[in-house]
């Protein structure tokens, strides 16, 4: 679209002056080219101390002459200082150069800046004037006095506060080198020295100060030397005004012009900027090349007149500019670089850029639009056919809500549901019942105000069902008014509504199912690759992971390592084929604990029968599995005990039979022997056999005690402490054979075992190591500890006789098995030790070499 035209009458600036500069802080005047004051803002009225009616239509020279007459001010390029006296009161100002703000009507903006300290008094007089000191402390400008060396002797509150001090005393006696860091201090000191040494004043110098916190302040500085009666410079007085806002405004104006150029060149609308006086093109954007085929640089410096096909178009624009100061959407014809004619709309805006009157001209190619309009005109009959045959009812109403036209679908609706026939010119609301008018009437009124309305209505059918309609009412623009009428449309949405209601019912049912499922089960949903997309609260609770920790991960995050690779392959093959998989998982929670779940994995299939996601529904069966495992463990223990008891029964049968056979033989010989000496010898033999029988029964009783005990008490025991306890028990044997003990077990190593069994196991292994020590070397028994496959392993090693494991390994822990021929060997110790370890789920392994030594490795559960 072309730029919107904005006519500006001759008095537009005065009309908008109160809004634009009326509340400005600086005194401002609008002055005509002949010097007559046309407007004064409140700040100007205040400082000049004259009512507005006394200022308006008076000549500016009445306030500035003879120092600076208006003709001289128009030539001025920098701010000047002048005085104005009224009723014996003298006022001092900085007067900025006049700025041309409306070239067409010769209107200038004049800014005055009040100087709060018009005269400079000697240093001594100012120091003594306490009333003046109180006054300058209240002023918003920084005011200070320095001595001949540039040290501050007076500083008002604004000055020392801006420096960052809390009182005047903190800055007195210091130069700028001491008060400011770096370049700011050096620059201020050099200016002070220039004023003090040369006697030249520095007037309205703009300086940038950067605070320690990085903030920036622009200060307008004036420094004037102070002279005594003899004309000798004794110091200087300085005044600083914070002009940061003004500088920001100037920067914003510069940025605004830069933004204008950026927008000008980037807009897709063809634009040119021409001089108002002669039509010379100053700027042209790239969109002009698309419109006319000329490069933007080719147009700059050229006149616009040769671009027009008809001089009448150019003259029409000129007349409009004279009458209205702008042009809006005038159809013209321009010449293309290749000779063809381009029909377009143009708008021209009168603007001021860099104080120069310019014309901003925009163009819109409407050639294509005209062709489209012709095509649309040709298709009107087709559109009318569609309009009449659509299943959506339409009625066009005028502003008085009289029917202008309607289609067959609207007539059908009127007959079926309104029980009437629509007629041209009829009042639309007459077709509706009183109840319906309460909704339709306000909706039609809203449409006449330019608003569109849409809502749904129902009509009861003879079969007691409801038929749903979507009614839309929207405004139709008029030729000369915003709204010329309204269109009322009616669409039968019964089928859609029924579907929506059924869908809502289904959604509610699904929501209920989901709620029930989430409350009762552990639920997770993954994508086709097994990445978790949803995890309910039950899943988070049992796994001890948060929802954020689970989502985006696979179920490997809870993999316990219990199941085989083949187990998971079979599961994936099942669900990937679209089938439901059921099974049990042992999972691992975040804190390292394990839990079991009974799981059902349901694949969701797309239209091709391929899974696109999976839902896992699980139940916590940890307690059940624990009970099963305990039952299985008990069953295994009982089975093992039964096996051992069976083996034990064979041993008992054999050993008891052997003893009873010996006793029977001896008693037989005692009956037949007559020699007393022989009888006494037989009695001694009988006594020996009885003692052996008693020992056998004791050993068998020990084994029975171990094997019949299913739930043996287990406690955390300090291994180092129990080894020392056993060494104390065997102290005499250790000393007798001079055994060297090496205990490398850390004092804090803990094993979970039965106290009596641990003492018995250690006692058996150590006593055997002492008993079967090598006669030709000092016995050494060492205790070490290691970890294998997360199991604590105790190693008891010696350098004794050793054993040939190739011959004896299988019978090493059997009852009554001996391997060295010692007379005191019974073959029961290792058998009992093995039973004690087995009873508590521990195991023992042995490494041995004849004449080298033996290592027993005990794996604690």
C-alpha positions in Angstrom: 0.0 0.0 0.0 1.2 3.6 -0.6 2.1 5.8 2.4 -1.0 7.2 4.0 -1.5 10.9 3.1 -1.6 13.3 6.0 -2.8 16.8 5.1 -1.2 19.6 7.2 -3.0 23.0 7.3 -1.1 26.2 7.7 -1.8 26.4 11.4 -1.0 22.7 12.1 2.2 23.6 14.1 0.4 26.0 16.4 -2.4 23.5 16.9 0.1 20.8 18.0 2.5 23.2 19.8 0.9 22.7 23.3 1.2 18.9 22.9 4.7 19.0 21.5 6.6 21.7 23.5 4.0 23.0 26.0 5.4 20.9 28.9 9.0 21.1 27.9 11.5 22.0 30.7 13.5 24.5 28.5 11.9 27.8 27.6 10.8 27.7 24.0 9.2 30.2 21.6 7.7 29.7 18.1 8.8 32.7 16.1 7.7 33.7 12.5 10.2 34.5 9.9 9.6 38.2 10.5 10.4 37.9 14.2 6.9 37.9 15.6 6.3 35.5 18.6 3.6 33.0 17.6 3.7 30.7 20.7 5.4 30.6 24.1 5.5 27.5 26.4 5.0 27.6 30.1 8.7 27.6 30.9 9.3 30.7 28.6 6.4 32.5 30.2 7.9 31.7 33.7 11.4 32.9 33.0 10.4 36.0 31.0 7.9 36.9 33.8 5.3 38.1 31.3 1.7 36.8 30.7 1.2 34.9 27.4 -1.1 37.6 26.0 1.7 40.1 26.4 4.2 37.9 24.6 2.1 36.8 21.6 2.3 38.8 18.4 5.1 41.0 19.8 8.6 41.2 18.1 11.4 39.1 19.6 13.7 42.2 19.5 11.8 43.6 22.4 13.5 41.0 24.6 16.9 40.4 22.9 17.8 43.8 21.3 20.2 45.6 21.2 22.5 42.7 22.0 21.2 40.2 19.5 18.5 41.5 17.0 16.4 38.9 15.2 18.2 39.3 11.9 21.5 38.6 13.6 20.1 35.6 15.5 19.0 34.0 12.2 22.7 33.9 11.2 23.9 32.6 14.6 25.2 29.0 14.6 26.2 28.7 18.3 24.6 29.5 21.6 25.1 33.0 22.9 24.7 34.8 26.3 22.5 37.8 26.7 20.7 39.8 29.4 17.0 40.9 29.6 15.8 43.6 32.1 12.2 43.9 33.2 11.0 46.1 36.1 14.6 46.7 37.2 15.2 42.9 37.4 17.9 41.6 35.1 17.7 38.1 33.7 20.5 36.2 32.0 20.1 33.5 29.4 21.9 31.2 26.9 20.2 31.7 23.6 20.4 28.7 21.1 20.4 29.3 17.3 16.8 29.4 15.8 15.8 26.1 14.2 13.5 26.0 11.1 10.7 23.6 11.9 8.2 24.6 9.1 9.8 25.8 5.9 6.4 26.0 4.1 5.1 28.6 6.6 8.4 30.2 7.8 8.2 29.1 11.4 11.3 28.9 13.7 11.8 27.3 17.2 13.8 29.4 19.6 15.2 27.8 22.8 16.3 29.9 25.8 18.4 28.5 28.7 18.3 30.4 32.0 21.7 31.1 33.6 21.3 30.9 37.3 24.5 32.9 38.2 24.5 36.0 36.0 27.4 37.9 37.6 30.7 36.7 39.1 31.6 38.1 42.5 35.1 38.1 44.0 36.0 34.9 45.8 36.1 36.5 49.3 32.7 38.1 48.9 31.1 34.8 47.8 32.7 32.9 50.6 31.3 35.4 53.2 27.8 35.4 51.7 26.1 32.5 53.6 22.7 33.2 52.2 24.1 32.8 48.6 25.8 29.5 49.7 22.5 28.2 51.0 20.8 29.2 47.7 23.4 27.5 45.4 23.1 24.3 47.5 19.5 24.1 46.4 20.2 24.6 42.7 20.2 21.5 40.4 23.3 22.7 38.6 26.8 22.0 39.8 28.5 25.2 41.1 32.0 25.5 42.5 34.8 28.0 43.1 38.5 27.1 42.8 41.6 29.0 44.0 44.5 30.0 41.8 46.0 26.5 42.0 42.8 24.8 40.9 41.8 23.6 44.4 38.1 23.7 45.3 37.2 26.2 48.0 33.4 26.1 47.5 31.2 23.3 46.2 27.4 23.1 46.2 25.5 20.0 47.1 24.9 19.0 43.5 28.6 19.2 42.8 30.0 17.1 45.6 27.1 14.6 45.3 27.9 14.0 41.6 31.5 13.4 42.5 30.4 10.7 45.0 31.1 12.6 48.2 28.8 12.8 51.2 29.8 16.4 52.2 31.5 19.5 50.9 34.5 19.0 53.2 35.4 15.8 51.4 36.1 17.7 48.1 37.6 21.0 49.4 41.3 21.6 48.9 41.4 19.0 46.0 42.1 19.5 42.3 40.3 17.6 39.5 43.4 15.3 39.4 42.5 14.1 42.9 38.7 14.1 42.5 38.4 12.2 39.2 40.1 9.1 37.8 42.1 8.9 34.6 41.3 11.0 31.5 38.4 12.9 33.2 40.6 14.2 36.0 43.5 15.2 33.7 41.2 16.9 31.2 39.4 18.9 33.9 42.7 20.0 35.5 44.1 21.2 32.1 41.0 23.3 31.4 41.2 24.9 34.9 44.9 25.8 34.4 44.1 27.3 31.0 41.4 29.6 32.5 43.6 30.5 35.5 46.7 31.3 33.4 45.2 32.8 30.3 42.2 34.6 31.8 40.0 33.2 29.0 36.6 31.8 29.9 35.3 28.5 28.8 31.6 28.9 27.9 29.1 26.0 27.4 31.7 23.3 26.8 30.1 19.8 26.4 31.9 17.1 28.3 31.3 13.4 28.8 31.9 11.9 32.3 31.9 8.2 32.8 31.2 7.1 36.4 32.9 4.3 38.3 29.7 2.2 37.8 29.9 2.7 34.0 27.1 5.3 33.9 27.5 8.2 31.5 26.7 11.9 32.1 27.0 14.8 29.7 27.7 18.1 31.4 27.5 21.6 29.8 30.4 23.4 31.6 31.2 27.1 32.0 34.4 28.2 33.7 35.1 32.0 34.3 38.2 33.5 35.9 37.7 35.5 39.1 39.7 38.8 39.3 40.3 41.1 42.2 40.0 44.9 42.1 43.5 45.1 40.6 42.5 42.8 37.8 44.6 39.9 39.0 43.2 36.4 38.6 42.6 34.8 42.0 40.6 31.8 41.1 37.7 30.6 38.9 34.0 29.9 39.2 32.5 26.9 37.4 28.9 26.0 36.5 27.9 22.6 35.2 24.5 21.7 33.8 23.5 18.0 33.3 22.5 17.8 29.6 22.4 14.1 29.4 18.7 14.0 28.5 19.3 16.6 25.8 22.2 14.6 24.4 20.1 11.5 24.5 17.3 13.3 22.6 19.8 14.5 20.0 21.2 11.0 19.7 17.6 9.7 19.4 16.9 12.2 16.6 20.1 11.1 14.8 19.1 7.5 15.2 15.6 8.4 14.0 17.0 9.8 10.8 19.2 6.8 10.4 16.2 4.5 11.1 14.3 6.5 8.4 17.0 5.8 5.9 17.1 2.1 6.9 13.3 1.8 6.6 13.2 3.8 3.4 15.7 1.5 1.7 14.3 -1.8 3.0 10.6 -1.2 2.5 9.2 -3.3 -0.4 7.1 -0.2 -1.4 8.7 1.8 -4.2 9.7 5.2 -2.7 11.5 8.3 -3.9 12.5 11.4 -1.8 12.5 14.7 -3.9 13.3 18.3 -3.2 10.0 20.3 -2.8 11.4 23.1 -4.9 12.3 21.5 -8.2 11.5 17.7 -8.0 15.1 16.6 -8.0 15.4 13.0 -6.6 17.5 12.8 -3.5 16.9 9.1 -2.6 15.3 6.1 -4.3 15.0 2.7 -2.8 15.6 -0.7 -4.6 11.8 -1.3 -5.0 11.8 1.5 -7.6 13.9 -0.8 -9.9 11.3 -3.5 -9.7 8.6 -0.9 -10.5 10.3 1.0 -13.3 13.4 -1.0 -14.2 15.8 1.9 -13.3 18.6 1.3 -10.9 18.2 3.4 -7.7 21.5 5.2 -8.4 20.4 6.1 -11.9 17.4 8.0 -10.5 19.3 10.1 -7.9 19.9 13.6 -9.2 17.3 13.3 -11.9 14.0 15.2 -12.2 10.7 13.3 -11.7 8.9 15.1 -14.6 10.3 12.9 -17.4 9.0 9.8 -15.6 5.3 10.7 -16.2 3.6 9.5 -19.3 1.0 12.3 -19.1 1.7 15.9 -18.0 -1.8 16.0 -16.7 -0.9 13.5 -14.0 2.0 15.6 -12.9 -0.2 18.8 -12.8 -3.0 17.0 -10.9 -0.4 16.1 -8.2 0.8 19.7 -8.0 -2.7 21.0 -7.6 -3.4 18.6 -4.8 -0.2 19.5 -3.0 -1.1 23.2 -3.2 -4.6 22.5 -1.8 -3.9 19.9 0.8 -0.2 19.8 1.3 -0.2 16.1 0.4 -1.6 13.6 -2.1 -3.4 10.3 -1.4 -3.9 7.4 -3.8 -4.0 9.2 -7.2 -3.9 6.9 -10.2 -1.1 7.8 -12.6 0.9 6.3 -15.4 4.8 6.1 -15.4 7.4 5.2 -18.0 9.3 1.9 -17.6 12.9 1.8 -18.5 12.0 -0.7 -21.3 9.3 1.6 -22.7 6.1 0.0 -21.4 3.5 2.0 -19.4 3.2 1.2 -15.6 -0.2 2.0 -14.0 0.1 2.8 -10.3 -1.3 4.6 -7.4 0.9 7.4 -5.8 0.8 9.2 -2.5 3.0 12.2 -1.7 3.8 13.4 1.8 5.3 16.9 2.6 8.1 16.3 5.2 11.1 18.2 6.6 14.4 16.3 6.6 17.5 18.0 7.9 15.7 21.3 8.0 14.9 21.0 4.3 11.3 20.7 2.8 11.1 17.4 0.9 8.4 15.3 -0.8 8.2 11.6 0.1 6.5 9.8 -2.8 5.3 6.2 -2.7 4.0 4.1 -5.6 1.9 0.9 -5.9 1.7 -1.1 -9.1 -2.0 -1.7 -9.7 -1.7 -3.2 -13.2 -2.0 -6.7 -11.9 -4.9 -5.6 -9.6 -6.8 -4.2 -12.6 -6.4 -7.5 -14.5 -7.6 -9.4 -11.4 -10.6 -7.1 -11.1 -11.5 -7.8 -14.7 -11.2 -11.6 -14.1 -13.3 -11.3 -11.0 -16.0 -9.4 -12.9 -16.1 -12.2 -15.5 -16.4 -14.8 -12.8 -19.3 -13.2 -11.0 -21.9 -15.4 -12.7 -19.9 -18.5 -11.6 -19.7 -17.2 -8.1 -23.5 -16.6 -8.0 -24.1 -20.2 -9.2 -21.9 -21.4 -6.3 -23.6 -19.1 -3.9 -27.0 -20.4 -4.9 -26.0 -24.0 -4.7 -23.9 -24.2 -1.5 -25.3 -26.0 1.5 -24.5 -22.9 3.7 -27.4 -20.5 3.9 -26.7 -16.8 3.2 -28.8 -13.7 3.5 -27.7 -10.1 2.7 -29.4 -7.4 4.8 -29.2 -3.6 4.5 -28.5 -1.2 7.4 -32.2 -1.4 8.3 -32.0 -5.2 8.5 -34.2 -5.6 5.4 -33.5 -8.7 3.2 -31.7 -7.7 0.0 -30.9 -11.2 -1.3 -30.7 -14.8 -0.1 -29.8 -18.3 -1.5 -31.7 -21.5 -1.7 -30.0 -23.0 1.4 -31.3 -20.1 3.5 -34.8 -20.5 2.1 -34.7 -24.2 2.9 -33.7 -23.4 6.5 -36.5 -20.9 6.8 -39.1 -23.4 5.6 -37.9 -26.3 7.8 -37.0 -24.6 11.0 -38.6 -21.1 10.9 -41.8 -22.4 9.1 -41.8 -19.4 6.7 -40.7 -18.3 3.3 -38.1 -15.5 3.0 -39.2 -12.4 0.9 -37.1 -9.6 -0.4 -37.6 -6.4 1.6 -38.8 -8.3 4.7 -37.5 -7.3 8.1 -35.1 -10.1 9.1 -36.0 -10.2 12.8 -39.6 -11.0 12.0 -38.7 -14.5 11.1 -37.4 -15.3 14.6 -39.4 -16.2 17.7 -39.4 -13.7 20.6 -36.9 -15.9 22.5 -34.5 -16.1 19.5 -34.7 -12.3 19.0 -33.0 -11.9 22.4 -29.8 -13.3 20.9 -30.1 -12.5 17.2 -31.1 -8.9 17.7 -28.0 -7.8 19.6 -25.8 -9.8 17.3 -27.1 -7.9 14.2 -26.6 -4.6 16.1 -23.0 -5.6 16.8 -22.5 -6.3 13.1 -23.8 -2.9 12.2 -21.1 -1.4 14.5 -18.4 -3.2 12.5 -18.0 -6.4 14.6 -18.3 -10.0 13.5 -20.4 -12.4 15.6 -20.5 -16.2 15.6 -22.4 -18.6 17.8 -24.2 -22.0 17.7 -28.0 -22.6 17.8 -30.3 -25.6 17.9 -33.8 -26.3 16.6 -36.0 -29.1 17.7 -37.1 -31.4 14.9 -40.4 -33.3 14.6 -38.6 -36.6 15.7 -37.6 -34.9 18.9 -33.9 -34.7 17.9 -31.9 -31.4 17.8 -30.5 -29.9 14.6 -27.4 -27.8 15.2 -26.5 -24.7 13.1 -23.5 -22.3 13.2 -24.7 -18.8 12.7 -22.3 -16.1 11.6 -23.1 -12.4 11.2 -20.5 -10.0 9.8 -20.5 -6.5 8.5 -20.4 -5.5 4.8 -18.5 -2.2 4.0 -20.5 0.5 2.3 -19.3 2.7 -0.5 -19.3 5.8 1.6 -19.7 4.4 5.1 -17.8 1.9 7.2 -20.8 -0.5 7.3 -23.4 -0.7 4.5 -25.1 -3.8 5.7 -24.6 -7.3 7.1 -24.4 -10.9 5.9 -26.1 -13.6 7.9 -24.8 -17.2 7.2 -26.2 -20.4 8.6 -24.3 -23.8 8.4 -25.8 -27.1 9.4 -23.3 -28.6 11.8 -25.5 -31.4 13.3 -23.3 -34.2 12.1 -20.2 -32.4 13.3 -21.8 -31.6 16.7 -22.9 -35.2 17.2 -19.4 -36.3 16.4 -18.0 -33.7 18.8 -20.4 -34.9 21.6 -19.4 -38.6 20.9 -15.8 -37.6 20.9 -16.2 -35.7 24.2 -17.9 -38.8 25.7 -15.0 -41.0 24.4 -12.4 -38.5 25.8 -14.1 -38.5 29.2 -14.2 -42.3 29.2 -10.5 -42.4 28.2 -9.7 -39.9 30.9 -11.5 -42.1 33.4 -9.7 -45.2 32.2 -6.4 -43.2 32.4 -7.1 -42.0 35.9 -8.0 -45.6 37.0 -4.9 -47.0 35.3 -2.6 -44.3 36.8 -4.0 -44.8 40.3 -3.7 -48.6 40.2 -0.7 -49.4 38.0 2.9 -48.4 37.1 2.5 -46.8 33.6 5.1 -45.7 31.0 4.7 -44.8 27.4 7.7 -45.0 25.0 8.2 -44.2 21.3 8.9 -46.9 18.7 12.6 -46.9 19.7 11.8 -47.4 23.4 12.5 -43.9 24.6 10.2 -42.9 27.5 7.7 -40.2 26.7 5.5 -40.5 29.7 6.0 -41.9 33.2 3.2 -41.7 35.8 3.7 -41.0 39.6 3.7 -44.7 40.5 6.6 -45.3 38.1 8.5 -42.4 39.7 7.8 -43.6 43.2 8.9 -47.2 42.7 12.0 -46.3 40.6 12.9 -43.3 42.8 13.6 -41.3 39.7 11.8 -38.0 38.9 9.7 -37.7 35.8 12.3 -35.4 34.2 15.0 -38.0 34.9 13.0 -40.8 33.2 11.6 -38.9 30.1 14.0 -39.0 27.2 15.7 -42.2 28.5 15.1 -45.9 27.7 14.2 -48.5 30.3 17.9 -49.3 30.5 17.9 -46.7 33.3 16.2 -49.3 35.6 17.9 -52.4 34.1 19.1 -54.6 37.0 21.3 -56.8 34.8 19.4 -59.8 36.0 17.8 -60.8 32.7 19.7 -62.2 29.7 20.1 -60.5 26.3 18.0 -63.3 24.8 15.2 -62.4 27.2 15.0 -58.8 25.9 15.4 -59.9 22.3 12.4 -62.2 22.6 10.4 -59.4 24.2 11.2 -56.9 21.4 10.4 -59.4 18.7 7.0 -59.9 20.2 6.0 -56.2 20.6 7.6 -55.1 17.3 5.4 -57.6 15.5 2.4 -55.9 17.0 1.7 -58.5 19.6 1.2 -58.0 23.4 4.0 -59.2 25.6 3.5 -60.3 29.2 6.3 -61.2 31.7 8.1 -60.3 34.9 11.1 -57.9 35.3 13.6 -57.5 38.0 14.5 -53.7 38.0 16.9 -51.6 39.8 15.8 -48.3 41.5 17.9 -45.1 41.6 19.1 -45.9 45.2 20.4 -49.3 44.1 17.5 -51.3 45.6 15.8 -54.0 43.5 12.1 -54.4 42.8 10.0 -56.9 40.7 7.1 -56.0 38.4 4.6 -58.0 36.5 4.5 -56.2 33.1 2.1 -56.1 30.1 3.5 -54.2 27.1 0.9 -53.1 24.5 2.0 -51.8 21.1 0.0 -49.0 19.5 -0.2 -49.5 15.7 -0.5 -47.0 12.9 -2.6 -47.4 9.7 0.1 -49.7 8.3 0.0 -52.0 11.3 3.5 -50.7 12.5 4.0 -49.8 16.1 4.5 -46.1 16.7 4.6 -46.3 20.5 4.3 -48.8 23.4 2.5 -48.6 26.7 3.8 -50.6 29.6 1.4 -51.5 32.4 3.0 -53.0 35.5 2.2 -54.2 39.0 4.6 -54.2 41.9 5.2 -57.9 42.8 8.4 -57.4 44.9 6.8 -58.9 48.0 5.5 -61.9 46.2 8.9 -62.5 44.5 10.7 -62.1 47.8 8.4 -64.7 49.3 9.0 -67.0 46.3 12.7 -66.5 46.5 12.7 -67.2 50.3 10.5 -70.3 49.7 12.9 -71.4 46.9 15.9 -70.7 49.1 14.3 -72.7 51.9 13.4 -75.5 49.5 17.0 -75.6 48.2 18.4 -75.6 51.7 16.0 -78.4 52.7 16.9 -80.3 49.5 20.6 -79.8 50.3 20.1 -80.8 53.9 18.2 -83.9 52.8 21.0 -84.8 50.5 23.6 -84.3 53.2 21.5 -86.2 55.8 21.2 -89.0 53.3 25.0 -89.0 52.8 25.3 -88.6 56.6 23.2 -91.6 57.2 25.5 -93.7 55.1 28.5 -92.4 57.1 26.7 -93.0 60.4 25.7 -96.5 59.3 29.2 -97.3 58.3 31.0 -95.9 61.3 28.6 -97.2 63.9 28.6 -100.6 62.2 32.4 -100.6 62.4 32.5 -99.7 66.1 29.7 -102.2 67.0 31.5 -104.9 65.0 34.7 -104.2 67.0 32.8 -104.3 70.3 31.0 -107.5 69.4 34.3 -109.2 68.5 36.0 -108.1 71.7 33.1 -109.2 73.9 33.2 -112.6 72.0 36.9 -113.0 72.8 36.4 -112.0 76.4 33.8 -114.8 76.7 36.2 -117.5 75.4 39.5 -116.2 76.9 40.5 -117.7 80.2 43.9 -116.0 80.7 43.4 -112.9 82.9 46.2 -111.0 81.2 44.7 -111.5 77.8 41.3 -110.5 79.2 42.7 -107.3 80.7 44.2 -106.5 77.3 40.9 -107.1 75.6 39.2 -104.8 78.2 41.7 -102.1 77.4 41.0 -102.5 73.7 37.2 -102.4 74.4 37.7 -99.1 76.3 39.6 -97.6 73.3 36.8 -98.7 71.0 34.2 -97.2 73.3 36.2 -93.9 73.4 36.4 -93.8 69.6 32.6 -94.5 69.5 31.9 -91.6 71.9 34.1 -89.3 69.8 32.3 -90.4 66.6 28.9 -89.8 68.2 30.1 -86.3 69.3 31.3 -85.4 65.8 28.1 -86.8 64.3 26.1 -84.7 66.7 28.0 -81.5 65.7 27.2 -82.2 62.0 23.5 -82.9 62.8 23.3 -79.6 64.7 24.6 -77.6 61.7 22.4 -79.4 59.2 19.1 -79.1 61.0 19.5 -75.4 61.7 17.7 -73.5 58.8 17.6 -69.9 60.0 21.0 -69.3 61.6 21.5 -66.0 63.3 23.7 -63.7 61.2 25.4 -60.5 62.5 27.9 -57.9 61.3 31.3 -59.0 62.7 34.7 -57.4 62.7 36.9 -60.0 60.9 40.2 -58.6 62.4 38.8 -59.0 66.0 37.7 -62.6 65.4 41.1 -63.6 63.9 42.9 -62.2 67.0 40.4 -64.1 69.2 41.3 -67.4 67.5 45.0 -66.6 67.7 44.6 -66.1 71.5 43.0 -69.5 71.8 45.9 -71.2 69.9 48.6 -69.1 71.5 50.3 -72.1 73.2 50.5 -74.1 69.9 51.7 -71.0 68.0 54.4 -70.4 70.6 55.4 -74.1 70.7 56.0 -74.2 67.0 57.2 -70.6 66.8 54.7 -69.7 64.1 55.0 -66.3 62.4 51.5 -64.6 62.1 50.9 -61.9 59.4 47.5 -60.2 59.8 46.9 -57.8 56.9 43.1 -57.5 57.6 41.9 -53.9 58.2 40.4 -53.3 61.6 37.1 -52.0 60.1 36.4 -54.9 57.7 32.9 -56.4 58.4 31.5 -59.8 57.4 27.9 -60.9 57.9 28.2 -64.3 59.6 27.2 -66.4 62.7 29.6 -65.6 65.6 30.1 -69.2 66.7 30.5 -70.5 63.2 33.1 -67.8 62.3 35.2 -68.7 65.3 34.9 -72.4 64.5 35.8 -71.9 60.8 38.9 -69.8 61.6 39.9 -72.2 64.4 39.8 -75.2 62.1 41.8 -73.5 59.3 44.5 -72.0 61.6 44.9 -75.2 63.7 45.3 -77.3 60.5 47.9 -74.8 59.3 49.8 -75.2 62.6 49.3 -79.0 62.7 50.6 -79.6 59.1 53.5 -77.0 59.2 56.7 -78.0 57.4 59.4 -79.4 59.9 62.3 -77.8 58.0 61.2 -74.1 58.0 59.6 -71.6 60.3 55.8 -71.8 59.9 54.2 -68.6 58.5 50.4 -68.1 58.5 49.1 -65.0 56.6 45.6 -63.4 56.6 44.7 -61.1 53.6 41.5 -59.7 52.3 40.2 -58.9 48.7 37.0 -58.4 46.7 35.9 -60.5 43.8 32.7 -60.0 41.9 31.3 -57.8 44.8 32.1 -60.5 47.3 34.5 -60.2 50.3 37.2 -62.9 50.1 39.4 -64.0 53.1 42.7 -65.6 52.2 44.4 -67.9 54.8 47.8 -69.0 53.5 50.6 -71.1 55.0 54.0 -72.5 53.9 53.3 -76.0 55.3 53.3 -79.5 53.8 50.7 -78.8 51.2 48.6 -81.4 49.4 48.4 -83.1 46.1 45.0 -81.7 44.9 45.1 -83.9 41.7 44.5 -86.9 44.0 42.7 -85.4 47.0 40.6 -82.4 45.8 37.3 -84.3 45.5 37.6 -85.8 49.0 39.2 -82.8 50.7 36.1 -81.8 52.7 34.8 -85.3 53.3 34.2 -86.8 56.7 37.1 -88.8 58.2 39.4 -88.0 55.2 43.1 -87.5 56.1 46.0 -86.7 53.8 49.3 -86.8 55.8 49.2 -89.9 58.0 49.3 -87.9 61.3 48.3 -90.1 64.3 46.1 -87.4 65.7 44.3 -86.7 62.4 40.5 -87.5 62.5 39.3 -86.1 59.2 36.3 -84.3 60.7 37.4 -80.6 61.0 37.2 -79.6 57.4 34.0 -81.5 57.0 32.4 -79.5 59.8 33.9 -76.3 58.5 32.5 -76.9 55.0 29.0 -77.6 56.5 29.2 -74.3 58.5 30.1 -72.3 55.4 27.5 -73.9 53.3 24.8 -73.3 55.9 25.4 -69.5 55.6 25.7 -69.3 51.8 29.5 -68.9 51.9 31.9 -71.0 49.9 35.5 -72.2 50.2 38.2 -72.8 47.6 41.7 -74.2 48.0 45.0 -73.8 46.2 47.8 -76.1 47.4 51.2 -77.6 46.3 53.1 -80.3 48.1 56.0 -78.9 50.2 55.1 -75.3 49.2 52.0 -74.5 51.1 48.2 -74.1 51.0 45.8 -71.1 50.5 42.2 -71.4 51.6 39.9 -68.7 50.1 36.6 -68.1 51.9 33.9 -66.2 49.9 31.5 -64.5 52.3 27.9 -63.9 51.1 
